[in-house]
Amino acid sequence: MKILSREQIQKTDAFTIETEAIKSIDLMERAAGEFVKQAIKVVDKKNIINIFCGKGNNGGDGLVTSRLLIEKGFKIKTFIVNYTDKSSDNFDINLKRLQEIPKAEIVNIYSGKDFPEIGLYEIVIDAIWGTGMTKAVRGFSRELIKGINNSASVIIALDIPSGSFCDTFNEDEAKIKANYSFSFYPPKLSFFMPENENFMGNWKFLDIGLDKNFISRQSSDYYFISKKDIVPLLKKRNNFDHKGKFGHALIISGSYGKIGATVLASTACLRSGAGLVSTLIPECGYNILQTAVPEAMVFSDTDNKIITDLPDLKQFSAVGIGPGIGTDSKTVNAIKKLLETFKKPIVIDADGINILSQNKELLSLLPKNTILTPHIGEFERLVGKCVNHFQRIEKLKEFSKKYRCIVVLKGKYSAIATTNGKVFFNPTGNSGMASGGSGDVLTGIITALLAQNYLPENAAILSVYIHGLAGDIAEKKYGKEAMIARDIIEKLPKAFNKIQ
């Protein structure tokens, strides 16, 4: 799904109204109807619902919501936030419609003395400002937002929490902290930024029938991955296929005390369909690998503790390097040799990325479509500190284009940047995966898909989705606190089966 800017969303609304021959007031009715379908799933008719409406079109949506909920038998109080004397035409029409309902309770707020007391078990629906907002909240509305946030009520945002911007970061704290945000398709960039987590709450995008063809023609650097995007990427196996068709992957990993990283990456690689998997480890890890991962073949370095050299690389279809290798100068030389001589797909993770950060001259040696998989700390060692995630995503795009590589910036909604500056946000995964070894598992999955001759961009997107999906399946069994990296590997078969 394309993620559009504020201006593009406004144009999409206008185009839909013009070409579908639907009036804007009727599109508002449709949008509020979809919102109500979701809202009634998280509210109870025993609770009073306080709906705060601004005087623009988001407020108009709120007025329609008030009317629809009253018709469904909910107890509604509607508050008009008069931060301006002006109002949109659709707001005026829907205010008049609401006033005609005998049960409608409408209260005007002109200043702080008009603020209502919100009971502990009451609900708030926020429809003060929508996606058109570009300036920080001013006047008495700041105190109103503070009061709503401090009410301890469940807060549901209509489209976007008031005070949050659609596609840029609002540093001001005067923003609604929603428990739920039911937002209208297409997606907004702000929902994928960690700085906004405490404001957006649990969110969902609602399809209100905006023109899909118009959306598809819009230019965007940002996309939100869905399952229907993933299913066509997974290759089908034929009955007469053999292991030679699925590639030979090499995992270069481990140092003294960190051989477990190699076990995890190699096992994940095998579980993700590679025909053959070999590992290159320091000599100290030989017995461990032969015992823990009997399906993998093992090359041991002449050095007992670190990796210093490479085997003959001609036999391998793809290489994954970095987990647990350390940053010794001899290991740096081994990575340099790999980048200079191996022209097939490469995945670089963990200490491999730290080596690139410490030896920036190696970046120019990266073969096109090399995949890097940093977490935020590793990425900022590459590009420098970032003031927020919006800036970090911009630097991600710039880095990927400059070095013609694919970068997976790991985290909630992992961002996958391609060589043409496109960024794909991944929907799967959870904070239970935030423990040592999870990244090693991802390295193994990506290496396996590259060995099977997946296009690097497809391999990155599909692997991140599957990795997160396996983590979501594991979370249901183990919970977030108790989950470890091996649990993700354990659930890889179910993740692949879900997509198939």
LOTORMAR-835650 format. One line per field, with one value per residue (C-alpha): residue number from 1; residue in one letter; x, y, z. Coordinates in nm, 2 decimals. Layout:
% residues N
seq <- c(NUM,...)
type <- c(A,...)
px <- c(X,...)
py <- c(Y,...)
pz <- c(Z,...)
This chain:
% residues 500
seq <- c(1,2,3,4,5,6,7,8,9,10,11,12,13,14,15,16,17,18,19,20,21,22,23,24,25,26,27,28,29,30,31,32,33,34,35,36,37,38,39,40,41,42,43,44,45,46,47,48,49,50,51,52,53,54,55,56,57,58,59,60,61,62,63,64,65,66,67,68,69,70,71,72,73,74,75,76,77,78,79,80,81,82,83,84,85,86,87,88,89,90,91,92,93,94,95,96,97,98,99,100,101,102,103,104,105,106,107,108,109,110,111,112,113,114,115,116,117,118,119,120,121,122,123,124,125,126,127,128,129,130,131,132,133,134,135,136,137,138,139,140,141,142,143,144,145,146,147,148,149,150,151,152,153,154,155,156,157,158,159,160,161,162,163,164,165,166,167,168,169,170,171,172,173,174,175,176,177,178,179,180,181,182,183,184,185,186,187,188,189,190,191,192,193,194,195,196,197,198,199,200,201,202,203,204,205,206,207,208,209,210,211,212,213,214,215,216,217,218,219,220,221,222,223,224,225,226,227,228,229,230,231,232,233,234,235,236,237,238,239,240,241,242,243,244,245,246,247,248,249,250,251,252,253,254,255,256,257,258,259,260,261,262,263,264,265,266,267,268,269,270,271,272,273,274,275,276,277,278,279,280,281,282,283,284,285,286,287,288,289,290,291,292,293,294,295,296,297,298,299,300,301,302,303,304,305,306,307,308,309,310,311,312,313,314,315,316,317,318,319,320,321,322,323,324,325,326,327,328,329,330,331,332,333,334,335,336,337,338,339,340,341,342,343,344,345,346,347,348,349,350,351,352,353,354,355,356,357,358,359,360,361,362,363,364,365,366,367,368,369,370,371,372,373,374,375,376,377,378,379,380,381,382,383,384,385,386,387,388,389,390,391,392,393,394,395,396,397,398,399,400,401,402,403,404,405,406,407,408,409,410,411,412,413,414,415,416,417,418,419,420,421,422,423,424,425,426,427,428,429,430,431,432,433,434,435,436,437,438,439,440,441,442,443,444,445,446,447,448,449,450,451,452,453,454,455,456,457,458,459,460,461,462,463,464,465,466,467,468,469,470,471,472,473,474,475,476,477,478,479,480,481,482,483,484,485,486,487,488,489,490,491,492,493,494,495,496,497,498,499,500)
type <- c(M,K,I,L,S,R,E,Q,I,Q,K,T,D,A,F,T,I,E,T,E,A,I,K,S,I,D,L,M,E,R,A,A,G,E,F,V,K,Q,A,I,K,V,V,D,K,K,N,I,I,N,I,F,C,G,K,G,N,N,G,G,D,G,L,V,T,S,R,L,L,I,E,K,G,F,K,I,K,T,F,I,V,N,Y,T,D,K,S,S,D,N,F,D,I,N,L,K,R,L,Q,E,I,P,K,A,E,I,V,N,I,Y,S,G,K,D,F,P,E,I,G,L,Y,E,I,V,I,D,A,I,W,G,T,G,M,T,K,A,V,R,G,F,S,R,E,L,I,K,G,I,N,N,S,A,S,V,I,I,A,L,D,I,P,S,G,S,F,C,D,T,F,N,E,D,E,A,K,I,K,A,N,Y,S,F,S,F,Y,P,P,K,L,S,F,F,M,P,E,N,E,N,F,M,G,N,W,K,F,L,D,I,G,L,D,K,N,F,I,S,R,Q,S,S,D,Y,Y,F,I,S,K,K,D,I,V,P,L,L,K,K,R,N,N,F,D,H,K,G,K,F,G,H,A,L,I,I,S,G,S,Y,G,K,I,G,A,T,V,L,A,S,T,A,C,L,R,S,G,A,G,L,V,S,T,L,I,P,E,C,G,Y,N,I,L,Q,T,A,V,P,E,A,M,V,F,S,D,T,D,N,K,I,I,T,D,L,P,D,L,K,Q,F,S,A,V,G,I,G,P,G,I,G,T,D,S,K,T,V,N,A,I,K,K,L,L,E,T,F,K,K,P,I,V,I,D,A,D,G,I,N,I,L,S,Q,N,K,E,L,L,S,L,L,P,K,N,T,I,L,T,P,H,I,G,E,F,E,R,L,V,G,K,C,V,N,H,F,Q,R,I,E,K,L,K,E,F,S,K,K,Y,R,C,I,V,V,L,K,G,K,Y,S,A,I,A,T,T,N,G,K,V,F,F,N,P,T,G,N,S,G,M,A,S,G,G,S,G,D,V,L,T,G,I,I,T,A,L,L,A,Q,N,Y,L,P,E,N,A,A,I,L,S,V,Y,I,H,G,L,A,G,D,I,A,E,K,K,Y,G,K,E,A,M,I,A,R,D,I,I,E,K,L,P,K,A,F,N,K,I,Q)
px <- c(0.00,0.13,0.18,0.08,0.15,-0.11,-0.14,-0.18,-0.46,-0.65,-0.62,-0.74,-1.05,-1.12,-1.07,-1.30,-1.57,-1.54,-1.52,-1.75,-2.02,-2.04,-2.09,-1.83,-2.09,-2.18,-1.81,-1.80,-2.10,-1.93,-1.60,-1.78,-1.98,-1.66,-1.52,-1.83,-1.80,-1.46,-1.54,-1.83,-1.59,-1.41,-1.69,-1.99,-2.34,-2.30,-2.03,-2.09,-1.91,-1.77,-1.71,-1.49,-1.53,-1.33,-1.48,-1.33,-1.40,-1.25,-1.51,-1.77,-1.67,-1.71,-2.06,-2.17,-2.02,-2.23,-2.55,-2.48,-2.39,-2.70,-2.91,-2.74,-2.84,-2.52,-2.51,-2.34,-2.22,-2.10,-1.86,-1.79,-1.44,-1.47,-1.10,-1.21,-1.52,-1.49,-1.63,-1.63,-1.95,-1.97,-1.93,-2.23,-2.45,-2.38,-2.42,-2.77,-2.85,-2.73,-2.93,-3.25,-3.21,-3.40,-3.15,-2.85,-2.67,-2.44,-2.21,-2.00,-1.65,-1.52,-1.26,-1.11,-1.41,-1.63,-1.42,-1.62,-1.54,-1.48,-1.57,-1.33,-1.53,-1.63,-1.50,-1.35,-1.36,-1.12,-1.23,-1.08,-0.82,-0.74,-0.46,-0.46,-0.30,0.05,0.10,0.13,-0.19,-0.24,-0.48,-0.72,-0.71,-0.37,-0.52,-0.82,-0.59,-0.40,-0.73,-0.84,-0.51,-0.52,-0.88,-0.78,-1.06,-1.02,-0.95,-1.03,-0.89,-1.09,-0.84,-0.54,-0.49,-0.53,-0.20,-0.01,0.10,0.03,0.38,0.62,0.71,0.54,0.78,0.52,0.36,0.01,-0.12,-0.40,-0.26,-0.50,-0.56,-0.70,-0.67,-0.90,-0.75,-0.87,-0.68,-0.43,-0.18,0.00,0.38,0.34,0.19,0.52,0.74,0.85,0.82,0.44,0.38,0.23,0.00,-0.13,-0.20,-0.34,-0.43,-0.60,-0.65,-1.01,-1.10,-1.36,-1.36,-1.12,-1.03,-0.76,-0.65,-0.58,-0.38,-0.18,-0.08,0.06,0.43,0.56,0.88,0.69,0.49,0.32,0.36,0.05,0.01,-0.13,0.21,0.40,0.21,0.32,0.69,0.72,0.84,0.66,0.85,0.81,0.79,1.11,1.32,1.64,1.88,2.10,1.82,1.80,2.15,2.45,2.46,2.77,2.73,3.05,3.00,3.12,3.43,3.54,3.23,2.99,2.96,2.59,2.53,2.65,2.42,2.12,2.20,2.28,1.97,1.75,1.91,1.84,1.48,1.43,1.49,1.86,1.96,2.30,2.44,2.80,2.95,3.29,3.38,3.69,3.85,3.70,3.35,3.41,3.27,2.99,2.86,2.90,2.70,2.44,2.37,2.44,2.27,2.54,2.89,3.17,3.48,3.71,3.95,4.32,4.28,4.12,3.92,3.85,3.79,4.10,4.05,3.80,3.75,3.71,3.40,3.32,3.09,2.85,2.53,2.51,2.70,2.57,2.84,2.87,2.69,2.94,3.26,3.41,3.61,3.97,4.19,4.24,3.86,3.84,4.08,3.86,3.55,3.75,3.86,3.49,3.37,3.65,3.61,3.25,3.01,2.70,2.45,2.58,2.40,2.60,2.48,2.60,2.98,3.00,2.82,3.04,3.34,3.20,3.14,3.49,3.64,3.42,3.64,3.50,3.15,3.27,3.34,2.99,2.85,2.52,2.22,2.42,2.18,2.27,2.06,2.14,1.95,1.92,2.25,2.45,2.28,2.37,2.73,2.72,2.54,2.57,2.32,1.96,1.73,1.42,1.30,1.18,1.54,1.67,1.44,1.57,1.92,1.83,1.70,2.01,2.25,2.08,2.09,2.45,2.59,2.34,2.25,1.94,1.92,1.69,1.66,1.53,1.27,0.89,0.78,1.13,1.21,1.35,1.52,1.60,1.86,1.61,1.52,1.19,1.11,0.89,0.75,0.69,0.38,0.49,0.69,0.67,0.88,0.93,1.18,1.40,1.66,2.00,2.01,1.69,1.90,2.12,1.80,1.70,2.05,2.00,1.66,1.78,2.09,1.87,1.64,1.93,2.09,1.76,1.80,1.53,1.58,1.76,1.48,1.22,1.45,1.48,1.10,0.99,1.25,1.16,0.79,0.85,1.09,0.83,0.54,0.74,0.80,0.42,0.34,0.60,0.47,0.13,0.30,0.57,0.47,0.69,0.91,0.99,1.06,1.41,1.57,1.53,1.16,1.15,1.33,1.09,0.80,0.95,0.77,0.43,0.52,0.61,0.29,0.07,0.20,0.17)
py <- c(0.00,0.34,0.59,0.93,1.29,1.52,1.70,1.38,1.26,1.59,1.55,1.19,1.30,1.57,1.33,1.07,1.32,1.45,1.12,0.91,1.18,1.15,1.47,1.55,1.54,1.18,1.08,1.21,0.99,0.69,0.76,0.81,0.49,0.29,0.46,0.37,0.00,-0.01,0.21,0.00,-0.30,-0.12,0.07,-0.04,0.11,0.14,0.40,0.77,0.87,1.22,1.33,1.64,1.80,2.08,2.30,2.16,1.84,1.62,1.78,1.71,1.34,1.36,1.51,1.23,0.98,1.13,1.10,0.74,0.63,0.79,0.60,0.28,0.35,0.49,0.77,1.05,1.40,1.61,1.90,2.17,2.31,2.67,2.75,2.97,3.15,2.98,2.64,2.41,2.38,2.00,2.08,2.32,2.07,1.79,2.02,2.10,1.74,1.65,1.93,1.79,1.47,1.50,1.29,1.49,1.67,1.94,2.16,2.45,2.50,2.86,2.87,2.67,2.74,2.54,2.22,1.92,1.68,1.34,1.04,0.76,0.50,0.74,0.72,1.00,1.02,1.28,1.46,1.80,1.81,1.58,1.52,1.88,2.01,2.16,2.38,2.32,2.36,2.71,2.88,2.70,2.39,2.31,2.28,2.09,1.83,1.81,1.76,1.48,1.30,1.32,1.20,0.83,0.76,0.53,0.77,0.69,0.91,0.97,0.94,1.08,1.20,1.58,1.76,1.49,1.57,1.35,1.31,1.52,1.53,1.77,1.81,1.99,1.78,1.92,1.61,1.36,1.04,0.79,0.43,0.36,0.54,0.44,0.61,0.63,0.47,0.54,0.51,0.81,0.81,0.93,0.60,0.42,0.65,0.54,0.90,0.88,0.54,0.70,0.92,0.68,0.38,0.07,0.17,0.04,0.18,0.18,0.17,0.44,0.38,0.65,0.60,0.32,0.41,0.76,0.65,0.40,0.69,0.90,0.92,0.80,0.68,0.50,0.17,-0.04,-0.41,-0.63,-1.01,-0.98,-0.82,-1.11,-1.41,-1.37,-1.34,-1.69,-1.93,-2.26,-2.59,-2.86,-3.22,-3.31,-3.03,-3.13,-2.96,-2.84,-2.61,-2.43,-2.30,-2.33,-2.07,-1.97,-1.83,-1.65,-1.60,-1.63,-1.57,-1.71,-1.69,-1.60,-1.93,-1.93,-1.66,-1.90,-2.18,-1.95,-1.80,-2.14,-2.31,-2.03,-2.06,-2.43,-2.37,-2.12,-2.35,-2.33,-2.66,-2.66,-2.46,-2.43,-2.23,-2.06,-2.03,-2.00,-2.33,-2.31,-2.36,-2.67,-2.93,-2.70,-2.66,-3.03,-3.12,-2.84,-2.81,-3.15,-3.05,-2.78,-2.83,-2.66,-2.48,-2.38,-2.10,-2.16,-1.91,-2.06,-1.74,-1.52,-1.54,-1.44,-1.58,-1.72,-2.06,-2.09,-1.89,-2.03,-2.30,-2.06,-1.90,-1.64,-1.53,-1.40,-1.25,-1.06,-1.22,-1.25,-1.20,-0.91,-0.63,-0.76,-0.62,-0.97,-1.01,-0.67,-0.80,-1.10,-0.88,-0.67,-0.98,-1.09,-0.76,-0.75,-1.11,-1.23,-1.09,-1.29,-1.18,-1.08,-1.01,-0.81,-0.79,-0.70,-0.68,-0.68,-0.35,-0.23,-0.30,-0.10,0.19,0.18,0.14,0.37,0.31,-0.04,0.10,0.18,-0.19,-0.31,-0.50,-0.36,-0.49,-0.60,-0.63,-0.46,-0.54,-0.28,-0.20,0.17,0.19,0.01,0.23,0.55,0.44,0.43,0.77,0.97,1.06,1.14,1.38,1.16,0.87,1.10,1.22,0.86,0.74,1.02,0.92,0.56,0.65,0.86,0.59,0.31,0.52,0.64,0.29,0.11,-0.13,-0.25,-0.16,-0.33,-0.09,-0.33,-0.24,-0.21,-0.16,-0.24,-0.01,-0.17,0.08,-0.01,0.12,0.36,0.53,0.34,0.25,-0.04,-0.07,-0.42,-0.49,-0.81,-0.86,-0.76,-0.64,-0.99,-1.03,-0.76,-1.00,-1.13,-1.36,-1.24,-1.05,-1.36,-1.55,-1.28,-1.30,-1.67,-1.63,-1.36,-1.57,-1.87,-1.68,-1.52,-1.87,-1.98,-1.70,-1.46,-1.10,-0.92,-0.67,-0.95,-1.15,-0.86,-0.78,-1.14,-1.24,-0.95,-1.03,-1.40,-1.33,-1.10,-1.34,-1.63,-1.39,-1.32,-1.69,-1.75,-1.46,-1.63,-1.94,-1.79,-1.43,-1.13,-1.16,-1.52,-1.54,-1.61,-1.63,-2.01,-1.97,-1.77,-2.04,-2.30,-2.11,-2.05,-2.36,-2.22,-1.88,-2.02,-2.23,-1.93,-1.75,-2.06)
pz <- c(0.00,-0.09,0.19,0.07,0.18,0.33,0.00,-0.19,0.05,0.00,-0.38,-0.36,-0.17,-0.42,-0.72,-0.57,-0.51,-0.87,-1.06,-0.84,-0.85,-0.48,-0.27,-0.01,0.26,0.15,0.15,0.51,0.59,0.45,0.64,0.97,0.91,0.87,1.18,1.39,1.28,1.45,1.74,1.86,1.90,2.18,2.36,2.56,2.57,2.95,2.90,2.82,2.50,2.48,2.13,2.09,1.74,1.58,1.32,1.01,0.82,1.10,1.33,1.07,1.08,1.45,1.42,1.19,1.43,1.72,1.51,1.41,1.76,1.90,1.65,1.77,2.13,2.27,2.53,2.36,2.46,2.17,2.24,1.98,2.03,1.91,1.85,1.56,1.44,1.10,1.01,0.70,0.50,0.58,0.95,0.94,0.75,1.00,1.30,1.18,1.12,1.47,1.63,1.48,1.68,2.01,2.21,2.09,2.38,2.23,2.44,2.31,2.44,2.41,2.68,2.97,3.20,2.96,2.99,3.10,3.37,3.22,3.43,3.49,3.29,3.01,2.66,2.45,2.07,1.94,1.62,1.68,1.40,1.12,0.87,0.75,1.06,1.01,1.31,1.68,1.89,2.04,2.28,2.52,2.30,2.45,2.80,2.66,2.51,2.84,3.02,2.79,2.81,3.20,3.22,3.24,2.99,2.68,2.39,2.03,1.76,1.44,1.15,1.34,1.70,1.72,1.72,1.53,1.17,0.88,0.73,0.95,1.32,1.56,1.85,2.05,2.33,2.29,2.11,2.19,2.34,2.18,2.30,1.95,1.62,1.33,1.03,0.68,0.39,0.25,0.53,0.69,0.75,1.11,1.22,1.16,1.37,1.72,1.85,1.79,1.96,2.28,2.07,1.80,2.03,1.86,1.51,1.20,0.85,0.72,0.35,0.28,-0.10,-0.22,-0.59,-0.60,-0.96,-0.86,-0.55,-0.77,-1.00,-0.71,-0.67,-0.33,-0.17,0.11,0.11,0.38,0.32,0.33,0.31,-0.04,-0.14,0.02,-0.12,-0.48,-0.38,-0.23,-0.49,-0.54,-0.53,-0.80,-0.72,-0.90,-0.75,-0.57,-0.33,-0.61,-0.73,-0.40,-0.37,-0.15,0.13,0.33,0.68,0.80,1.17,1.52,1.74,2.07,2.30,2.02,1.83,1.93,1.67,1.40,1.53,1.51,1.16,1.02,1.16,1.03,0.69,0.68,0.80,0.52,0.23,0.13,-0.05,0.12,0.41,0.50,0.79,0.83,1.19,1.41,1.50,1.85,1.71,1.50,1.74,1.85,1.49,1.40,1.70,1.72,1.34,1.19,0.86,0.80,0.66,0.85,0.75,1.04,1.02,1.11,1.39,1.71,1.81,1.51,1.14,0.94,0.59,0.34,0.18,-0.20,-0.27,-0.62,-0.49,-0.30,-0.42,-0.15,0.17,0.50,0.72,1.04,1.34,1.63,1.42,1.62,1.46,1.47,1.19,1.05,1.03,0.86,0.59,0.54,0.48,0.24,0.05,0.03,-0.11,-0.36,-0.49,-0.44,-0.69,-0.59,-0.33,0.02,0.35,0.61,0.97,1.32,1.35,0.97,0.98,1.27,1.05,0.77,1.02,1.14,0.79,0.57,0.27,0.24,0.16,-0.19,-0.24,-0.16,-0.47,-0.60,-0.40,-0.10,0.19,0.52,0.83,1.11,1.42,1.50,1.69,1.41,1.15,1.33,1.35,0.97,0.90,1.23,1.50,1.40,1.59,1.52,1.31,1.03,0.98,1.02,0.74,0.51,0.58,0.52,0.17,0.10,0.21,0.01,-0.31,-0.26,-0.21,-0.43,-0.14,0.03,0.40,0.65,0.95,1.21,1.47,1.50,1.14,1.01,0.72,0.41,0.18,-0.18,-0.42,-0.59,-0.26,-0.19,0.17,0.27,0.62,0.75,0.96,1.14,1.45,1.82,2.10,2.23,1.95,2.11,2.25,2.15,1.85,1.67,1.41,1.35,1.26,1.01,0.85,0.81,0.64,0.40,0.31,0.24,0.00,-0.18,-0.23,-0.38,-0.64,-0.51,-0.63,-0.35,-0.30,-0.28,-0.05,0.19,0.20,0.22,0.49,0.72,0.69,0.76,1.04,1.21,1.14,1.31,1.60,1.62,1.62,1.89,2.10,2.12,2.27,2.49,2.56,2.49,2.80,2.77,2.39,2.27,1.92,1.90,1.94,1.62,1.43,1.58,1.43,1.08,0.94,1.05,0.91,0.57,0.57,0.66,0.35,0.13)
